[in-house]
Amino acid sequence: MYGWIWKHLPGNVWVRGLISLVLALAVVYVLFQYVFPWAEPLLPFGDVTVDGTSGTGAGQ
């Protein structure tokens, strides 16, 4: 996949590298601004069951 993208980018190696960097930053931006906030309520990371009453802990 990356080889296909690299072959289809215009310019020499430096221009392709710059375009690849911009594309990667754009993907990260879209993920953090739109995809992750949309998916966050769907994930179970907020359902914690730690209450500190079990007898098997590192501090005991």
CHARMM internal coordinates of N, CA and C (Angstrom, degrees):
IC EDIT
DIST 1 N 1 CA 1.4411
DIST 1 CA 1 C 1.5277
ANGL 1 N 1 CA 1 C 110.00
DIST 1 C 2 N 1.3321
ANGL 1 CA 1 C 2 N 116.64
DIHE 1 N 1 CA 1 C 2 N -46.95
DIST 2 N 2 CA 1.4627
ANGL 1 C 2 N 2 CA 118.74
DIHE 1 CA 1 C 2 N 2 CA -178.59
DIST 2 CA 2 C 1.5214
ANGL 2 N 2 CA 2 C 111.38
DIHE 1 C 2 N 2 CA 2 C -67.42
DIST 2 C 3 N 1.3204
ANGL 2 CA 2 C 3 N 116.48
DIHE 2 N 2 CA 2 C 3 N -34.26
DIST 3 N 3 CA 1.4627
ANGL 2 C 3 N 3 CA 119.96
DIHE 2 CA 2 C 3 N 3 CA 176.23
DIST 3 CA 3 C 1.5133
ANGL 3 N 3 CA 3 C 111.71
DIHE 2 C 3 N 3 CA 3 C -64.41
DIST 3 C 4 N 1.3286
ANGL 3 CA 3 C 4 N 116.38
DIHE 3 N 3 CA 3 C 4 N -39.51
DIST 4 N 4 CA 1.4592
ANGL 3 C 4 N 4 CA 120.43
DIHE 3 CA 3 C 4 N 4 CA 178.22
DIST 4 CA 4 C 1.5241
ANGL 4 N 4 CA 4 C 110.62
DIHE 3 C 4 N 4 CA 4 C -64.14
DIST 4 C 5 N 1.3390
ANGL 4 CA 4 C 5 N 116.45
DIHE 4 N 4 CA 4 C 5 N -43.66
DIST 5 N 5 CA 1.4711
ANGL 4 C 5 N 5 CA 120.18
DIHE 4 CA 4 C 5 N 5 CA 178.12
DIST 5 CA 5 C 1.5212
ANGL 5 N 5 CA 5 C 109.94
DIHE 4 C 5 N 5 CA 5 C -63.05
DIST 5 C 6 N 1.3206
ANGL 5 CA 5 C 6 N 117.32
DIHE 5 N 5 CA 5 C 6 N -44.69
DIST 6 N 6 CA 1.4653
ANGL 5 C 6 N 6 CA 121.73
DIHE 5 CA 5 C 6 N 6 CA -177.98
DIST 6 CA 6 C 1.5221
ANGL 6 N 6 CA 6 C 110.74
DIHE 5 C 6 N 6 CA 6 C -61.63
DIST 6 C 7 N 1.3303
ANGL 6 CA 6 C 7 N 117.91
DIHE 6 N 6 CA 6 C 7 N -41.54
DIST 7 N 7 CA 1.4629
ANGL 6 C 7 N 7 CA 120.69
DIHE 6 CA 6 C 7 N 7 CA -179.13
DIST 7 CA 7 C 1.5207
ANGL 7 N 7 CA 7 C 112.20
DIHE 6 C 7 N 7 CA 7 C -67.54
DIST 7 C 8 N 1.3238
ANGL 7 CA 7 C 8 N 117.98
DIHE 7 N 7 CA 7 C 8 N -28.03
DIST 8 N 8 CA 1.4548
ANGL 7 C 8 N 8 CA 120.68
DIHE 7 CA 7 C 8 N 8 CA -176.15
DIST 8 CA 8 C 1.5260
ANGL 8 N 8 CA 8 C 114.03
DIHE 7 C 8 N 8 CA 8 C -93.71
DIST 8 C 9 N 1.3065
ANGL 8 CA 8 C 9 N 117.83
DIHE 8 N 8 CA 8 C 9 N -2.45
DIST 9 N 9 CA 1.4656
ANGL 8 C 9 N 9 CA 119.96
DIHE 8 CA 8 C 9 N 9 CA 175.85
DIST 9 CA 9 C 1.5213
ANGL 9 N 9 CA 9 C 109.72
DIHE 8 C 9 N 9 CA 9 C -80.37
DIST 9 C 10 N 1.3287
ANGL 9 CA 9 C 10 N 117.97
DIHE 9 N 9 CA 9 C 10 N 142.91
DIST 10 N 10 CA 1.4638
ANGL 9 C 10 N 10 CA 120.11
DIHE 9 CA 9 C 10 N 10 CA 179.43
DIST 10 CA 10 C 1.5280
ANGL 10 N 10 CA 10 C 111.70
DIHE 9 C 10 N 10 CA 10 C -80.91
DIST 10 C 11 N 1.3203
ANGL 10 CA 10 C 11 N 116.13
DIHE 10 N 10 CA 10 C 11 N 161.06
DIST 11 N 11 CA 1.4609
ANGL 10 C 11 N 11 CA 121.64
DIHE 10 CA 10 C 11 N 11 CA 172.26
DIST 11 CA 11 C 1.5204
ANGL 11 N 11 CA 11 C 113.80
DIHE 10 C 11 N 11 CA 11 C 94.81
DIST 11 C 12 N 1.3336
ANGL 11 CA 11 C 12 N 113.50
DIHE 11 N 11 CA 11 C 12 N -176.99
DIST 12 N 12 CA 1.4550
ANGL 11 C 12 N 12 CA 120.00
DIHE 11 CA 11 C 12 N 12 CA 178.50
DIST 12 CA 12 C 1.5346
ANGL 12 N 12 CA 12 C 109.82
DIHE 11 C 12 N 12 CA 12 C -84.91
DIST 12 C 13 N 1.3214
ANGL 12 CA 12 C 13 N 116.22
DIHE 12 N 12 CA 12 C 13 N -169.20
DIST 13 N 13 CA 1.4661
ANGL 12 C 13 N 13 CA 120.55
DIHE 12 CA 12 C 13 N 13 CA -174.74
DIST 13 CA 13 C 1.5263
ANGL 13 N 13 CA 13 C 111.46
DIHE 12 C 13 N 13 CA 13 C -62.77
DIST 13 C 14 N 1.3251
ANGL 13 CA 13 C 14 N 117.81
DIHE 13 N 13 CA 13 C 14 N -40.73
DIST 14 N 14 CA 1.4700
ANGL 13 C 14 N 14 CA 120.41
DIHE 13 CA 13 C 14 N 14 CA -178.30
DIST 14 CA 14 C 1.5231
ANGL 14 N 14 CA 14 C 111.90
DIHE 13 C 14 N 14 CA 14 C -67.88
DIST 14 C 15 N 1.3159
ANGL 14 CA 14 C 15 N 116.72
DIHE 14 N 14 CA 14 C 15 N -40.72
DIST 15 N 15 CA 1.4639
ANGL 14 C 15 N 15 CA 120.44
DIHE 14 CA 14 C 15 N 15 CA 178.50
DIST 15 CA 15 C 1.5172
ANGL 15 N 15 CA 15 C 110.08
DIHE 14 C 15 N 15 CA 15 C -67.38
DIST 15 C 16 N 1.3262
ANGL 15 CA 15 C 16 N 117.21
DIHE 15 N 15 CA 15 C 16 N -42.30
DIST 16 N 16 CA 1.4592
ANGL 15 C 16 N 16 CA 120.78
DIHE 15 CA 15 C 16 N 16 CA 177.38
DIST 16 CA 16 C 1.5275
ANGL 16 N 16 CA 16 C 111.10
DIHE 15 C 16 N 16 CA 16 C -62.41
DIST 16 C 17 N 1.3121
ANGL 16 CA 16 C 17 N 116.70
DIHE 16 N 16 CA 16 C 17 N -40.03
DIST 17 N 17 CA 1.4583
ANGL 16 C 17 N 17 CA 120.09
DIHE 16 CA 16 C 17 N 17 CA 177.65
DIST 17 CA 17 C 1.5153
ANGL 17 N 17 CA 17 C 111.96
DIHE 16 C 17 N 17 CA 17 C -63.43
DIST 17 C 18 N 1.3175
ANGL 17 CA 17 C 18 N 117.35
DIHE 17 N 17 CA 17 C 18 N -42.03
DIST 18 N 18 CA 1.4633
ANGL 17 C 18 N 18 CA 121.78
DIHE 17 CA 17 C 18 N 18 CA 178.61
DIST 18 CA 18 C 1.5263
ANGL 18 N 18 CA 18 C 110.89
DIHE 17 C 18 N 18 CA 18 C -65.74
DIST 18 C 19 N 1.3296
ANGL 18 CA 18 C 19 N 116.58
DIHE 18 N 18 CA 18 C 19 N -43.92
DIST 19 N 19 CA 1.4631
ANGL 18 C 19 N 19 CA 119.90
DIHE 18 CA 18 C 19 N 19 CA 178.11
DIST 19 CA 19 C 1.5266
ANGL 19 N 19 CA 19 C 110.30
DIHE 18 C 19 N 19 CA 19 C -64.10
DIST 19 C 20 N 1.3230
ANGL 19 CA 19 C 20 N 118.08
DIHE 19 N 19 CA 19 C 20 N -39.16
DIST 20 N 20 CA 1.4615
ANGL 19 C 20 N 20 CA 121.57
DIHE 19 CA 19 C 20 N 20 CA 178.29
DIST 20 CA 20 C 1.5231
ANGL 20 N 20 CA 20 C 110.76
DIHE 19 C 20 N 20 CA 20 C -63.48
DIST 20 C 21 N 1.3125
ANGL 20 CA 20 C 21 N 116.98
DIHE 20 N 20 CA 20 C 21 N -40.88
DIST 21 N 21 CA 1.4606
ANGL 20 C 21 N 21 CA 121.15
DIHE 20 CA 20 C 21 N 21 CA 178.08
DIST 21 CA 21 C 1.5303
ANGL 21 N 21 CA 21 C 110.62
DIHE 20 C 21 N 21 CA 21 C -63.73
DIST 21 C 22 N 1.3210
ANGL 21 CA 21 C 22 N 117.13
DIHE 21 N 21 CA 21 C 22 N -44.33
DIST 22 N 22 CA 1.4630
ANGL 21 C 22 N 22 CA 120.93
DIHE 21 CA 21 C 22 N 22 CA 178.77
DIST 22 CA 22 C 1.5279
ANGL 22 N 22 CA 22 C 110.41
DIHE 21 C 22 N 22 CA 22 C -63.48
DIST 22 C 23 N 1.3221
ANGL 22 CA 22 C 23 N 117.73
DIHE 22 N 22 CA 22 C 23 N -41.41
DIST 23 N 23 CA 1.4587
ANGL 22 C 23 N 23 CA 120.88
DIHE 22 CA 22 C 23 N 23 CA 178.30
DIST 23 CA 23 C 1.5235
ANGL 23 N 23 CA 23 C 111.20
DIHE 22 C 23 N 23 CA 23 C -63.67
DIST 23 C 24 N 1.3228
ANGL 23 CA 23 C 24 N 117.53
DIHE 23 N 23 CA 23 C 24 N -42.41
DIST 24 N 24 CA 1.4632
ANGL 23 C 24 N 24 CA 120.96
DIHE 23 CA 23 C 24 N 24 CA 179.45
DIST 24 CA 24 C 1.5298
ANGL 24 N 24 CA 24 C 110.61
DIHE 23 C 24 N 24 CA 24 C -64.54
DIST 24 C 25 N 1.3276
ANGL 24 CA 24 C 25 N 117.70
DIHE 24 N 24 CA 24 C 25 N -42.55
DIST 25 N 25 CA 1.4592
ANGL 24 C 25 N 25 CA 120.81
DIHE 24 CA 24 C 25 N 25 CA 177.68
DIST 25 CA 25 C 1.5251
ANGL 25 N 25 CA 25 C 111.51
DIHE 24 C 25 N 25 CA 25 C -64.93
DIST 25 C 26 N 1.3245
ANGL 25 CA 25 C 26 N 117.22
DIHE 25 N 25 CA 25 C 26 N -36.03
DIST 26 N 26 CA 1.4637
ANGL 25 C 26 N 26 CA 120.60
DIHE 25 CA 25 C 26 N 26 CA 177.60
DIST 26 CA 26 C 1.5305
ANGL 26 N 26 CA 26 C 110.87
DIHE 25 C 26 N 26 CA 26 C -65.81
DIST 26 C 27 N 1.3185
ANGL 26 CA 26 C 27 N 117.01
DIHE 26 N 26 CA 26 C 27 N -39.45
DIST 27 N 27 CA 1.4676
ANGL 26 C 27 N 27 CA 120.54
DIHE 26 CA 26 C 27 N 27 CA 178.07
DIST 27 CA 27 C 1.5190
ANGL 27 N 27 CA 27 C 110.16
DIHE 26 C 27 N 27 CA 27 C -64.75
DIST 27 C 28 N 1.3284
ANGL 27 CA 27 C 28 N 117.82
DIHE 27 N 27 CA 27 C 28 N -43.90
DIST 28 N 28 CA 1.4638
ANGL 27 C 28 N 28 CA 121.28
DIHE 27 CA 27 C 28 N 28 CA 178.81
DIST 28 CA 28 C 1.5224
ANGL 28 N 28 CA 28 C 110.37
DIHE 27 C 28 N 28 CA 28 C -62.87
DIST 28 C 29 N 1.3181
ANGL 28 CA 28 C 29 N 117.49
DIHE 28 N 28 CA 28 C 29 N -41.91
DIST 29 N 29 CA 1.4627
ANGL 28 C 29 N 29 CA 121.70
DIHE 28 CA 28 C 29 N 29 CA 178.99
DIST 29 CA 29 C 1.5265
ANGL 29 N 29 CA 29 C 110.95
DIHE 28 C 29 N 29 CA 29 C -60.73
DIST 29 C 30 N 1.3310
ANGL 29 CA 29 C 30 N 116.78
DIHE 29 N 29 CA 29 C 30 N -48.08
DIST 30 N 30 CA 1.4675
ANGL 29 C 30 N 30 CA 120.45
DIHE 29 CA 29 C 30 N 30 CA -179.56
DIST 30 CA 30 C 1.5229
ANGL 30 N 30 CA 30 C 110.71
DIHE 29 C 30 N 30 CA 30 C -62.79
DIST 30 C 31 N 1.3409
ANGL 30 CA 30 C 31 N 117.07
DIHE 30 N 30 CA 30 C 31 N -39.95
DIST 31 N 31 CA 1.4651
ANGL 30 C 31 N 31 CA 119.54
DIHE 30 CA 30 C 31 N 31 CA 178.63
DIST 31 CA 31 C 1.5254
ANGL 31 N 31 CA 31 C 111.48
DIHE 30 C 31 N 31 CA 31 C -62.21
DIST 31 C 32 N 1.3396
ANGL 31 CA 31 C 32 N 117.29
DIHE 31 N 31 CA 31 C 32 N -47.59
DIST 32 N 32 CA 1.4575
ANGL 31 C 32 N 32 CA 119.88
DIHE 31 CA 31 C 32 N 32 CA -176.66
DIST 32 CA 32 C 1.5177
ANGL 32 N 32 CA 32 C 113.34
DIHE 31 C 32 N 32 CA 32 C -73.53
DIST 32 C 33 N 1.3248
ANGL 32 CA 32 C 33 N 118.85
DIHE 32 N 32 CA 32 C 33 N -30.34
DIST 33 N 33 CA 1.4534
ANGL 32 C 33 N 33 CA 121.13
DIHE 32 CA 32 C 33 N 33 CA -176.92
DIST 33 CA 33 C 1.5260
ANGL 33 N 33 CA 33 C 113.64
DIHE 32 C 33 N 33 CA 33 C -86.76
DIST 33 C 34 N 1.3279
ANGL 33 CA 33 C 34 N 117.71
DIHE 33 N 33 CA 33 C 34 N -31.11
DIST 34 N 34 CA 1.4543
ANGL 33 C 34 N 34 CA 119.70
DIHE 33 CA 33 C 34 N 34 CA -171.54
DIST 34 CA 34 C 1.5325
ANGL 34 N 34 CA 34 C 113.66
DIHE 33 C 34 N 34 CA 34 C -123.87
DIST 34 C 35 N 1.3135
ANGL 34 CA 34 C 35 N 117.87
DIHE 34 N 34 CA 34 C 35 N -48.44
DIST 35 N 35 CA 1.4645
ANGL 34 C 35 N 35 CA 120.35
DIHE 34 CA 34 C 35 N 35 CA -172.14
DIST 35 CA 35 C 1.5238
ANGL 35 N 35 CA 35 C 111.83
DIHE 34 C 35 N 35 CA 35 C -74.62
DIST 35 C 36 N 1.3248
ANGL 35 CA 35 C 36 N 118.65
DIHE 35 N 35 CA 35 C 36 N -50.99
DIST 36 N 36 CA 1.4571
ANGL 35 C 36 N 36 CA 120.75
DIHE 35 CA 35 C 36 N 36 CA -177.87
DIST 36 CA 36 C 1.5301
ANGL 36 N 36 CA 36 C 112.75
DIHE 35 C 36 N 36 CA 36 C -64.33
DIST 36 C 37 N 1.3361
ANGL 36 CA 36 C 37 N 120.50
DIHE 36 N 36 CA 36 C 37 N -43.25
DIST 37 N 37 CA 1.4767
ANGL 36 C 37 N 37 CA 118.48
DIHE 36 CA 36 C 37 N 37 CA 175.93
DIST 37 CA 37 C 1.5301
ANGL 37 N 37 CA 37 C 112.72
DIHE 36 C 37 N 37 CA 37 C -62.91
DIST 37 C 38 N 1.3154
ANGL 37 CA 37 C 38 N 117.61
DIHE 37 N 37 CA 37 C 38 N -33.65
DIST 38 N 38 CA 1.4611
ANGL 37 C 38 N 38 CA 120.31
DIHE 37 CA 37 C 38 N 38 CA 177.58
DIST 38 CA 38 C 1.5267
ANGL 38 N 38 CA 38 C 110.97
DIHE 37 C 38 N 38 CA 38 C -68.50
DIST 38 C 39 N 1.3405
ANGL 38 CA 38 C 39 N 117.67
DIHE 38 N 38 CA 38 C 39 N -40.36
DIST 39 N 39 CA 1.4622
ANGL 38 C 39 N 39 CA 121.99
DIHE 38 CA 38 C 39 N 39 CA -174.80
DIST 39 CA 39 C 1.5221
ANGL 39 N 39 CA 39 C 112.90
DIHE 38 C 39 N 39 CA 39 C -83.38
DIST 39 C 40 N 1.3078
ANGL 39 CA 39 C 40 N 119.12
DIHE 39 N 39 CA 39 C 40 N -18.23
DIST 40 N 40 CA 1.4724
ANGL 39 C 40 N 40 CA 121.94
DIHE 39 CA 39 C 40 N 40 CA -174.01
DIST 40 CA 40 C 1.5263
ANGL 40 N 40 CA 40 C 113.64
DIHE 39 C 40 N 40 CA 40 C -58.97
DIST 40 C 41 N 1.3299
ANGL 40 CA 40 C 41 N 120.49
DIHE 40 N 40 CA 40 C 41 N -42.95
DIST 41 N 41 CA 1.4733
ANGL 40 C 41 N 41 CA 118.35
DIHE 40 CA 40 C 41 N 41 CA 177.81
DIST 41 CA 41 C 1.5259
ANGL 41 N 41 CA 41 C 113.54
DIHE 40 C 41 N 41 CA 41 C -67.25
DIST 41 C 42 N 1.3125
ANGL 41 CA 41 C 42 N 117.69
DIHE 41 N 41 CA 41 C 42 N -20.55
DIST 42 N 42 CA 1.4564
ANGL 41 C 42 N 42 CA 121.63
DIHE 41 CA 41 C 42 N 42 CA -178.52
DIST 42 CA 42 C 1.5259
ANGL 42 N 42 CA 42 C 112.64
DIHE 41 C 42 N 42 CA 42 C -82.83
DIST 42 C 43 N 1.3290
ANGL 42 CA 42 C 43 N 118.16
DIHE 42 N 42 CA 42 C 43 N -14.96
DIST 43 N 43 CA 1.4602
ANGL 42 C 43 N 43 CA 122.26
DIHE 42 CA 42 C 43 N 43 CA -176.54
DIST 43 CA 43 C 1.5242
ANGL 43 N 43 CA 43 C 110.41
DIHE 42 C 43 N 43 CA 43 C -91.32
DIST 43 C 44 N 1.3384
ANGL 43 CA 43 C 44 N 117.62
DIHE 43 N 43 CA 43 C 44 N 149.16
DIST 44 N 44 CA 1.4735
ANGL 43 C 44 N 44 CA 120.61
DIHE 43 CA 43 C 44 N 44 CA -174.52
DIST 44 CA 44 C 1.5215
ANGL 44 N 44 CA 44 C 114.44
DIHE 43 C 44 N 44 CA 44 C -88.57
DIST 44 C 45 N 1.3189
ANGL 44 CA 44 C 45 N 119.59
DIHE 44 N 44 CA 44 C 45 N 20.79
DIST 45 N 45 CA 1.4647
ANGL 44 C 45 N 45 CA 120.65
DIHE 44 CA 44 C 45 N 45 CA -174.37
DIST 45 CA 45 C 1.5233
ANGL 45 N 45 CA 45 C 112.77
DIHE 44 C 45 N 45 CA 45 C -71.47
DIST 45 C 46 N 1.3103
ANGL 45 CA 45 C 46 N 119.06
DIHE 45 N 45 CA 45 C 46 N -17.42
DIST 46 N 46 CA 1.4531
ANGL 45 C 46 N 46 CA 121.38
DIHE 45 CA 45 C 46 N 46 CA 178.62
DIST 46 CA 46 C 1.5223
ANGL 46 N 46 CA 46 C 113.07
DIHE 45 C 46 N 46 CA 46 C -86.52
DIST 46 C 47 N 1.3244
ANGL 46 CA 46 C 47 N 117.38
DIHE 46 N 46 CA 46 C 47 N -6.55
DIST 47 N 47 CA 1.4622
ANGL 46 C 47 N 47 CA 121.76
DIHE 46 CA 46 C 47 N 47 CA -178.86
DIST 47 CA 47 C 1.5185
ANGL 47 N 47 CA 47 C 110.15
DIHE 46 C 47 N 47 CA 47 C -92.64
DIST 47 C 48 N 1.3199
ANGL 47 CA 47 C 48 N 116.95
DIHE 47 N 47 CA 47 C 48 N 78.86
DIST 48 N 48 CA 1.4566
ANGL 47 C 48 N 48 CA 120.69
DIHE 47 CA 47 C 48 N 48 CA -179.84
DIST 48 CA 48 C 1.5208
ANGL 48 N 48 CA 48 C 109.66
DIHE 47 C 48 N 48 CA 48 C -98.71
DIST 48 C 49 N 1.3241
ANGL 48 CA 48 C 49 N 116.13
DIHE 48 N 48 CA 48 C 49 N 150.90
DIST 49 N 49 CA 1.4600
ANGL 48 C 49 N 49 CA 120.38
DIHE 48 CA 48 C 49 N 49 CA -179.48
DIST 49 CA 49 C 1.5191
ANGL 49 N 49 CA 49 C 111.65
DIHE 48 C 49 N 49 CA 49 C -123.71
DIST 49 C 50 N 1.3029
ANGL 49 CA 49 C 50 N 118.14
DIHE 49 N 49 CA 49 C 50 N 22.02
DIST 50 N 50 CA 1.4574
ANGL 49 C 50 N 50 CA 121.91
DIHE 49 CA 49 C 50 N 50 CA 179.83
DIST 50 CA 50 C 1.5216
ANGL 50 N 50 CA 50 C 108.30
DIHE 49 C 50 N 50 CA 50 C -81.96
DIST 50 C 51 N 1.3316
ANGL 50 CA 50 C 51 N 116.68
DIHE 50 N 50 CA 50 C 51 N 121.09
DIST 51 N 51 CA 1.4534
ANGL 50 C 51 N 51 CA 119.77
DIHE 50 CA 50 C 51 N 51 CA 179.30
DIST 51 CA 51 C 1.5250
ANGL 51 N 51 CA 51 C 112.96
DIHE 50 C 51 N 51 CA 51 C -127.38
DIST 51 C 52 N 1.3048
ANGL 51 CA 51 C 52 N 117.91
DIHE 51 N 51 CA 51 C 52 N -5.15
DIST 52 N 52 CA 1.4613
ANGL 51 C 52 N 52 CA 121.36
DIHE 51 CA 51 C 52 N 52 CA 175.19
DIST 52 CA 52 C 1.5201
ANGL 52 N 52 CA 52 C 114.67
DIHE 51 C 52 N 52 CA 52 C 80.50
DIST 52 C 53 N 1.3145
ANGL 52 CA 52 C 53 N 119.35
DIHE 52 N 52 CA 52 C 53 N 11.96
DIST 53 N 53 CA 1.4647
ANGL 52 C 53 N 53 CA 120.29
DIHE 52 CA 52 C 53 N 53 CA -177.91
DIST 53 CA 53 C 1.5274
ANGL 53 N 53 CA 53 C 113.03
DIHE 52 C 53 N 53 CA 53 C -101.71
DIST 53 C 54 N 1.3151
ANGL 53 CA 53 C 54 N 118.63
DIHE 53 N 53 CA 53 C 54 N -4.09
DIST 54 N 54 CA 1.4718
ANGL 53 C 54 N 54 CA 118.73
DIHE 53 CA 53 C 54 N 54 CA 179.96
DIST 54 CA 54 C 1.5213
ANGL 54 N 54 CA 54 C 109.92
DIHE 53 C 54 N 54 CA 54 C -76.93
DIST 54 C 55 N 1.3167
ANGL 54 CA 54 C 55 N 116.99
DIHE 54 N 54 CA 54 C 55 N 153.08
DIST 55 N 55 CA 1.4454
ANGL 54 C 55 N 55 CA 121.99
DIHE 54 CA 54 C 55 N 55 CA -177.08
DIST 55 CA 55 C 1.5154
ANGL 55 N 55 CA 55 C 114.08
DIHE 54 C 55 N 55 CA 55 C -90.08
DIST 55 C 56 N 1.3148
ANGL 55 CA 55 C 56 N 117.94
DIHE 55 N 55 CA 55 C 56 N 2.44
DIST 56 N 56 CA 1.4618
ANGL 55 C 56 N 56 CA 120.81
DIHE 55 CA 55 C 56 N 56 CA -178.05
DIST 56 CA 56 C 1.5194
ANGL 56 N 56 CA 56 C 109.25
DIHE 55 C 56 N 56 CA 56 C -115.64
DIST 56 C 57 N 1.3020
ANGL 56 CA 56 C 57 N 116.22
DIHE 56 N 56 CA 56 C 57 N 82.85
DIST 57 N 57 CA 1.4513
ANGL 56 C 57 N 57 CA 120.10
DIHE 56 CA 56 C 57 N 57 CA 179.10
DIST 57 CA 57 C 1.5235
ANGL 57 N 57 CA 57 C 110.24
DIHE 56 C 57 N 57 CA 57 C -129.13
DIST 57 C 58 N 1.2979
ANGL 57 CA 57 C 58 N 115.87
DIHE 57 N 57 CA 57 C 58 N 166.19
DIST 58 N 58 CA 1.4591
ANGL 57 C 58 N 58 CA 120.24
DIHE 57 CA 57 C 58 N 58 CA -179.42
DIST 58 CA 58 C 1.5262
ANGL 58 N 58 CA 58 C 110.92
DIHE 57 C 58 N 58 CA 58 C -70.46
DIST 58 C 59 N 1.3129
ANGL 58 CA 58 C 59 N 118.08
DIHE 58 N 58 CA 58 C 59 N -24.57
DIST 59 N 59 CA 1.4525
ANGL 58 C 59 N 59 CA 120.90
DIHE 58 CA 58 C 59 N 59 CA -178.30
DIST 59 CA 59 C 1.5172
ANGL 59 N 59 CA 59 C 113.93
DIHE 58 C 59 N 59 CA 59 C -88.59
DIST 59 C 60 N 1.3221
ANGL 59 CA 59 C 60 N 117.51
DIHE 59 N 59 CA 59 C 60 N 2.02
DIST 60 N 60 CA 1.4523
ANGL 59 C 60 N 60 CA 119.18
DIHE 59 CA 59 C 60 N 60 CA -176.85
DIST 60 CA 60 C 1.4943
ANGL 60 N 60 CA 60 C 112.59
DIHE 59 C 60 N 60 CA 60 C -112.12
END
COOR INIT
IC SEED 1 N 1 CA 1 C
IC BUILD
